[in-house]
Structures are given as structure tokens and as C-alpha cells.
Amino acid sequence: MKIAVIGTGYVGLVSGVCFSDFGHDVVCVDKSAAKIEQLLRGEVPIYEPGLDVVMTRNVDAGRLSFTTDLAAAVQGAKAIFIAVGTPSRRGDGHADLTYVMAAAAEIAAELTEYAVVVTKSTVPVGTNRKVAEVIRQTAPNADFDVASNPEFLREGAAIDDFMKPDRVVVGVETDRAKQVIGEVYRPLFLRDFPIVYTGLETAEMIKYAANAFLATKISFINEIAGLCERVGADVKDVSRGIGLDGRIGRNFLHAGPGYGGSCFPKDTKALARIGQEHGYPMRITETVIEVNDGVKRRMIDKIVDLCDDTVNGRTVVVLGVTFKPETDDMRDAPSLTIVPALVGGGAKVRVVDPQGLREGKAMLPGVEWFEDPYAAAEGADLVIILTEWNEFRALNLKRLAGAMRVPRLADLRNIYSRQTAIEAGFTAYEGVGR
């Protein structure tokens, strides 16, 4: 089957590459000529483990191509996926659907035979019906159906998530559309991965509900961590103690500096906005957003306290600035709140991150970038572990402490215990919820 994917951002590129690996003929479209040229050279514009290998394999096999020509991509395609950005709209937190609707209109203008237009972007409930309206208004005689197919990709593990999903959610309204989508995902169906068919609005809601629930688990354990610090409990043991309950589960119960990334901040705000618009406030989600913002500010207070109430003139090393390991994504990362506060407080900040430089250089002005954590620690007054990259999970703490002027460690991911840090030579240690 020929598939067109509109948008070569994170979701679009991963989806297009993986669809081609299913054996489909996939054309990925983007308005950015520079990005398409980069892809045609075999260069992946984002960091996602394994994506370059799968992309190269399918380009070489002739199943995957890239173009700026939407008309050519849409021609003959049975499934056309919209995978453009839906950033939070300034002022109200609602998802900005400008790019989605523009893509729908452009697709409509090129439809010459039946196709299913599938929204892969994360969109508010009711968006797919608006996409259908735009297509009908642009091309009244077009033969098409719309479908909702939200993505559930974890950055850093997107290939496995696409190829071995917990579930595939599809919102459709006609048997014809269901048959096309079924053919798209036939390789997963044959391997017994669950494919959940439902209505358009339900599929759209599943995406927001899933992300809001996961964000809630993170904010919950971060709030518990704050209380643990007051009462003398250890949040790591609390997390394990409640996570072993099958009704709760262990995932997303790791205390830290708050959630970030391209999904949770944007989707919780959008869900809260949807609730407000429909006269049904999402009180839990609204509180989750508030708690997450407070957690980031609390991390700043912990750091300042560890530096004897001031970071002015201190040399501070930050290990990890991407919102999570195995990605170069900086969107809404805790570092974007914490690092500027340190710089603004007069600290000399040194940053080490395996993939963060490309985006972080512009987003974190006033810092010095290092490749080696031990070199960055020379003469420093504090080391902060902010992102749990594997490179930071097995540091030689004795060497790190020995290089510092004042050996202090703020382990905001609870990788090391206080005892381990003190035995290695650190004179002060601060974790989260411990």
C-alpha cells in the first residue's frame, strides 16, 4: 500500500520509517526544503536510537522516500497521515490546530481517488470532524474518510513502541476506512498486538486521558517526595512499596525534578482547556499542572540551600539538560526552569549532556558546555544530576568529588544514595524525597 505522511517531525518521521519497515511504500512530506535535503542525504534531524538504521534500510530498499511535493505524495496513497505539530497556543493552553487544518486543505486539493485521511497528531476532541469539514469545503466531490490514530511513542524507545505496541488505537466510522487502516497495521495484527477500534471522539480522548494519567502519577510521587523529606521517609522505598501493588504499578513512580517533554506539558494543558470549554473542569489535571510547576521551583530551593543559601559566584555543573535520557528533546525540560534560575542567581554554570547541545545551546544562554563530567567538575562547588543518562549512572564519584573545590552533590534523580556519596568524598548531598 502507498502511504503518505505529512510532516517529518518526531511523530511523522518515526511513523513513516516504521510503516515502510512494515513493507509499505511510504512518502514523507515536509514544507522545509532544508529538512528534506537532510533526509535525502541520509541524515536524521532528530536523535532517536535506532531510527537512522531503520531509515537507511528502507530507503535502500526503495520503500521510503522524502519530498516537499505534497501533490505527488498524495497521488495514489490509500492512507494519508497528518503528523504535523500541535503546539500549545499562547494565552489559553489549547492545542494550536493551524498546521493540521492547513494540511487537511492541501490534501483535499490533491485528492483524485478514495483515501483515508488519518490524524496522527495529538488533537483536541472533535478535531477529526473539523478535518472532514475542511476537506469537504475544499473539495466537495472528494471521496474520503477520516480516522483518528493517536501515537503513544516514548522518546528514546520509539522504534520498539511502534513495532511492539501496547495497543494501536484507531477511531473510524466506516467499514471502508477500517479495512484500509487494518491493512496498514496488518503486520501488527498478525503478531497479535491489540488494535482497538472505536469512534473518533473516543480515540482522541484516549490519547489525552493516557498522558494526563501518566503525568498524574509523576506529580503524585513528586508530591509524596516532598512530604517524605518533612517526615523522614524515603520516597524510593515508598515508590517500591506502592508500585508492587498490581492495581498501581511501578512505572512513572520515580521522584525527580518534574515532567517535561513534547507531550505531558502540552497535553495536560490542552485537556484542562477542553474541560473548561465544555463546562466540566478537569480538577485533577489542573492540579497536576500546578504541582509540576511547583516541583521545578522546589528543586531550585534545594540547590540554593545546598550552596549555603546562595549560588552567586559558585561554579555549578549540571549533568543532563534534555527532558529525559536517549533524546535530544529540550521542550519543557526541567532544565529550562532550573538552569536559568542558577545563571540569574550569579552561578557559573557548566553543562554536560550527550545530546543536548544542538537544541540547548540556544535555549540555555550563558552556560559553558563540556563533553566530560570530570573536566566540568574541576574546581566546581556543586554537581547536579538532572537527567539520568546512562553515562551518569556509573560515575566514579570519588574522582568527581576529588576534582571539585567544594564537593557537593544534588542528585535530583536519586541515582546514588547519601551514604555512597559521602563515602566517595562529598561533604554534602541532597536527593529528592530522601
Secondary structure, DSSP 8 states (H G I E B T S, - for coil): -EEEEE--SHHHHHHHHHHHHTT-EEEEE-S-HHHHHHHHTT--SS--TTHHHHHHHHHHTTSEEEES-HHHHHTT-SEEEE-----B-TTT--B--HHHHHHHHHHHHH--S-EEEEE-S---TTHHHHHHHHHHHH-TT--EEEEE------TTSHHHHHHS-S-EEEE-SSHHHHHHHHHHTHHHHTTT--EEEE-HHHHHHHHHHHHHHHHHHHHHHHHHHHHHHHHT--HHHHHHHHHTSTTT-STT---SS---SSSHHHHHHHHHHHHHHTT---HHHHHHHHHHHHHHHHHHHHHHHHTTT--TT-EEEEE--SSSSS----TT-THHHHHHHHHHTT-EEEEE-SS-HHHHHHHSTT-EEES-HHHHTTT-SEEEE-S--GGGTT--HHHHHHH-SS-EEEETT--S-HHHHHHTT-SEEE-S--
